Amino acid sequence: MRDLVAPGALGLLILYFCYHAVSGEQGLVRWAELQKDEEALEAELARLEIARDQLSGSLSRLRPDTLDLDYVEDLARTKLSFARPDEVLLAIK
């Protein structure tokens, strides 16, 4: 009986560490979840960088030193529904 205690305890200790290596807070399962989270965050970062670049381009067209009057007119017409005095606007629903 005494001959089985040491190997049994060692086996249980190995099982304990194997379980935590796979399912623990920093185990393989959690690592795989973190990898998926990282991929999702990288995709969101790429999307946000594209949006930032688009906004930066629009902003540069509105700065006083690089003002694009055609762009300003387009914004006024589309966003604010402005028109010239000699134009007629028709609202169609």
Secondary structure as the mmCIF struct_conf table of DSSP 4:
data_model
#
loop_
_struct_conf.conf_type_id
_struct_conf.id
_struct_conf.beg_label_comp_id
_struct_conf.beg_label_asym_id
_struct_conf.beg_label_seq_id
_struct_conf.end_label_comp_id
_struct_conf.end_label_asym_id
_struct_conf.end_label_seq_id
HELX_RH_AL_P HELX_RH_AL_P1 ARG A 2 SER A 23
BEND BEND1 GLY A 24 GLY A 24
TURN_TY1_P TURN_TY1_P1 GLU A 25 GLN A 26
BEND BEND2 GLY A 27 GLY A 27
HELX_RH_AL_P HELX_RH_AL_P2 LEU A 28 LEU A 62
BEND BEND3 ARG A 63 ARG A 63
HELX_RH_3T_P HELX_RH_3T_P1 PRO A 64 THR A 66
HELX_RH_AL_P HELX_RH_AL_P3 LEU A 69 LEU A 80
TURN_TY1_P TURN_TY1_P2 PRO A 85 ASP A 86
#
